[in-house]
Amino acid sequence: MSGPKKRTRAGTGGNKPNAGASASAASAAAPRGGKGAPAAPSTGLAAPLSPARAAAYVGLFLLGAVVAAAGGLVQAAWFPGGLLLALAAAGGLFYGGATALGRTGGVLAPGAGWLVTVILLSDTRPEGDFLFGAGLGTYVFLVGGIVLAVICATGSQLRANGAQTARLGK
């Protein structure tokens, strides 16, 4: 009554591509330089933006703005300790965003929120009011926050590209 059944490989469904086809495609795309060289892990840059990840980016942007505003107030109020606390909060946010999302965007979103807020707060208004005064602590906070964002973004790119730690000279 029914025709001959199509035989499939063990472990694969009838409509699913078999593992041999994907393995041969991966070996064809592998670099020719080395025998059995592992392919670099995907950074996910071409992955579509999911609603959850978009919400995470918006939340990190807003959190970066809050950390910048709070850091601007704290760093001037308690000079040496407040400056360290403000920079630690910014660095923790940047590193936490990179770790939570596993992407460079996890650093860029709060870094952009931090930078936009700091620029808006450092601009003088016609009334003469401004939040950041000219002083060493203010400049260390501004430059230090940018340096921390760059360090965290660079570190997240290295982790995403699969860079391994190595000891030189041994």
C-alpha positions, -999 to 999 in steps of 0.1 A, spaced: 0 0 0 27 25 8 58 29 -12 93 22 -1 104 43 29 133 66 26 162 55 48 177 82 70 209 82 90 207 74 127 203 105 148 188 127 121 152 132 111 138 129 76 136 166 69 167 177 88 201 180 71 225 153 82 255 161 103 279 150 75 268 178 52 273 205 78 307 190 88 318 190 52 307 226 47 326 236 78 357 219 66 354 236 32 353 270 50 382 262 73 415 279 65 440 258 45 470 269 65 468 242 92 457 206 96 427 204 119 429 242 127 398 251 148 375 276 132 372 309 151 340 311 171 312 333 157 310 368 172 273 370 165 276 403 146 253 390 119 228 376 143 194 393 142 185 416 170 160 399 193 135 419 214 151 407 246 186 418 235 173 452 223 156 457 257 189 448 274 208 474 253 182 501 262 184 491 298 222 492 298 221 526 281 198 540 308 219 524 335 250 541 320 232 574 322 223 569 359 259 558 368 273 589 351 250 612 369 256 596 403 293 594 396 294 631 387 278 640 421 298 615 442 333 622 427 331 658 437 314 653 471 340 629 486 371 637 466 395 608 468 370 580 478 341 593 457 363 594 426 374 559 431 338 548 439 325 565 407 351 549 385 346 515 401 308 518 394 314 528 358 340 500 353 317 474 370 288 484 347 309 482 316 324 448 325 291 435 337 274 445 305 301 428 284 299 397 306 261 395 306 256 399 269 288 383 258 292 409 231 309 443 225 275 459 225 273 451 262 300 477 267 290 501 240 254 506 252 262 517 288 293 535 275 272 555 252 247 563 279 276 573 302 293 595 276 261 613 265 251 620 301 286 633 310 287 656 280 252 670 288 261 675 324 294 692 316 279 717 293 273 752 308 238 766 307 229 803 300 223 807 337 259 797 344 250 764 362 270 733 355 276 700 374 313 694 367 337 720 380 372 724 366 395 703 388 417 673 387 391 649 401 366 659 373 391 653 345 402 620 360 365 609 362 359 620 326 390 605 310 390 575 334 355 565 325 363 566 288 395 545 293 375 519 313 350 516 285 377 511 259 395 485 281 363 466 287 353 468 250 387 455 239 386 427 264 351 416 253 363 415 217 392 393 226 369 369 245 344 369 216 371 361 191 384 332 212 418 347 220 436 325 245 459 338 272 495 331 266 527 336 286 554 350 264 590 341 269 585 305 282 
